[in-house]
């Protein structure tokens, strides 16, 4: 993955490029310190990814993306956590709070890998209504895995992805939203408890109280119990017991 670092601080550029040298999957094509040089290098180098500082002097880094027809993937770097919400507006893969550390950079690189796997899986999943026997194709690192719909125990979200949890304990990221899964999975088997959780009701073992919440246990031991709120509990209870 070819990357461009865009930051008005020479020290921050040096720190990020040094840390990225430990990640062989990312090649640094160049660096830019302002909007003008950033746009010139994006057009000249065509990077797959940019590490974008939210503030470039008195200018906003987001302006780099305004006139790009096919913008690269974006990881925001900022000292201000409130800009994370704006990152979602530009479909940023992640945001890293400065100063960038090995740990938070490694997290972002992992999300980049997950995004690539999700895009690959998206191309292979069948469209339209699914049955319990419909095959689902996922990419995990260099392997392609196939699971029938019936083996899906749980779907959760990690915006902008959904995470598909299989009864054997494996999980896969995908770009399909929970709303889209709700529209395609068999309704007699899958139930959305809220905007971030969907369960295969055939895989639910039991519910146990946990303070003011509940612990949802699954039949497959490989699926860890999930904490749900009172509203999600009511949705599940009403579906199971009427």
N, C-alpha and C positions, 0 to 999 in steps of 0.2 A: 504494500500500500504506500503510495507516494504522497508525501505531506509537505505543506508549507506552513511555517510559523509566522504569525502576524502579531507583532507586539511592539509598542513604542519604547519599551524598556530593554536596553541591551543586556542588562543583567538577567532579566527574566527570560529573554531569548536564549541566552547561554545556558541557564539552568535547565530549561526545557529540552534543548537539543542534547545536553549531556545525559539527562535521564532517558531520553528516547534512544540513545545509543545502545541501551541494554535490551531493546525490543527489535529484534531482527526483522519482524514482519513489517516494520515501518521504515521507509527511506526518506530522509529529509532532502527535498529538492532545493530549498532556499529559505530565505527569511525576508520579511518586509517590516518596515517601521512606521508606515503611514498608509492612508487610503490609496494614494496615487501609486505608490510602489506595490501595494498589495494587488490592486487591479491589474497592473502591468504584468506581474509575475503569474497571477492566476491565468491570464490569457496566454501567456508565453509557455508556461510549464504544464498547464492542465492537471493540477494535482487531484488525487482522489479525496484528499482530506485536508482541511485547514484547522490549525489551532489558532483561534481568533480571540484576541484581547477585546473585551467589551468597550474599553476606552482607549482610543489612539490619540493621545494628546487632548485637544479640545473637541475631537471628532468621535462619533460613535462607531465602533467597529461593525455594528449591524449594517451600516450603509454599504459595506463591501458587497453584500448579497443582493442589493436592490436591483441591479441591472444585469444580473447573471441569468442566462436562460436555463442552464443546467448546472446549478451550484454544486460544489463538492460537499462531502459530508463535513459537518461542523462540530468541533469540540470547543466550547467557550472557556476562556480563562479569565477570571475576574476576582477581585478582592471584595466584591459586593454580592452576597448571596441572593439579594432581592432580584437580581437580573436573571435568575434561573427560570422564572416564569416566561420572560421574553424569549428565552432559549427554546421553549416549546413552540413558540410562534414561528420560529425559523426551522423547526424540526431538528434541533441540535441533538446529536447523539448523546452528549453529556456536557456537564459543565464542571470545571475544576476550580476550586478556590485557591487563590494564591496565598502563600508561596506554594508552588507545585511540589509535591513530594513523590517519592517512589510509590507509596501506597495508593494515593488517589490517581496517579497516572496509570498504574497497573489496572485499577478498576475501569478506567475509561478505555484502555486497550481491550480489555475483556468485553466491554459493551460493544466495541467496534466489531469484534469477532462474532459476537452474538447477532449483531445486525446483519452481517454478511451471511451467516447461516440462515437467519430468518428470511432474507430475500430469496435465498436458494430454495428454501422449503416452500415459500409462497408460490413459486413457479410450478411446483409439483403437486400441490394439493388440489383435489377435484373441486369443481365449482358446482353450485346448485345444491339441492337437498341431499343429505347423506343418510345412509342407513347404518345400523349397528355393524354391518359387515363391510362397509366402504373402507378401502385402504387409505391410510394417511401416510404420506412420504415426508420424512424429515432428514435434514443433514446434520450430522454431529461430527465436527472436525472434518475428517476426510471420509467418513463412513456415511452411507445412506441407509436409513432405517425405515422399516415399514411396520405400521401397527394398525389393526382394524379399529374403527371407532369405538367398539365395545371395550377396548383396553384403556381408553381415556378415563381416568378416575376423577380428575379435577382440572379446571382451567382458572388461572389467576392472571393478574395484570402487573406489568412493570412498564408503565407508560414510556414509549408508545407501543410496547409489545404486549402480546399475550404469551403466557407460559403454559405449555401443555404438559401435564403430569400424567405419566403412564403408570399403570398398576405395578410394573416391575421396579419402579423407583427412578427411572430415567425421566428427563424433562427436556423440552425443546422450546426455544423462543420462536415467535412467529409474528408477522406484521398484521395478521387478521385480528380485528378488534373483537372484544367480547360480544358486542352487539351483532357482528357478522356471524360469529359462532352460534349465537342464539338463533339466528335465522336459518342456519344450515343443518345443525345437529338435530337428531330425532327428539321431538318434544316430550315423548313418553319416557325418555331415558335421562335427559339433561335438563337441569333446573338452574336458572340464574338466581342466586340469593341476594345479590345487589349488583352494583355496577363494576365490581372487581372480582367477583367469585361466581363460578358456575361448577356444579357438581354432577357427577353421574350418580343418580340416586340408588342405583343397584350396587354401588360400591360403598355406600354409607353403612357403617357398623352401629354407631350409637352416638348420643350427645350427652355430655356431662357438664354440670354447672361449674363455672370458674369465675368467682366473684360476681360481677354484674354481667358477665359474658358467658359464653359456652365454648366447650371444646368439642370439635367435630372429629370423630374417629372414623377411619376408613377400614374396610375389610382387609385390603392388602397391607401387610405390615411395613412394606417399603414406603408407603405414603405417610408422612409425619402428620400427627393431629394438627388441626387448623383452628385457630381462635376466631370465633364469629360473634357479632353483636346481637342484641335482642331482636332487631328487625329481621336480620337474616335467619335467626332461629325460628321466628314466627313463620316466615315464608316456607322454610323446610318442614316444620312441624305440620303446617296446614296441608302441604303437598303429600306428606307421608301418611298422615292420620285423618285428614279431612276436617 
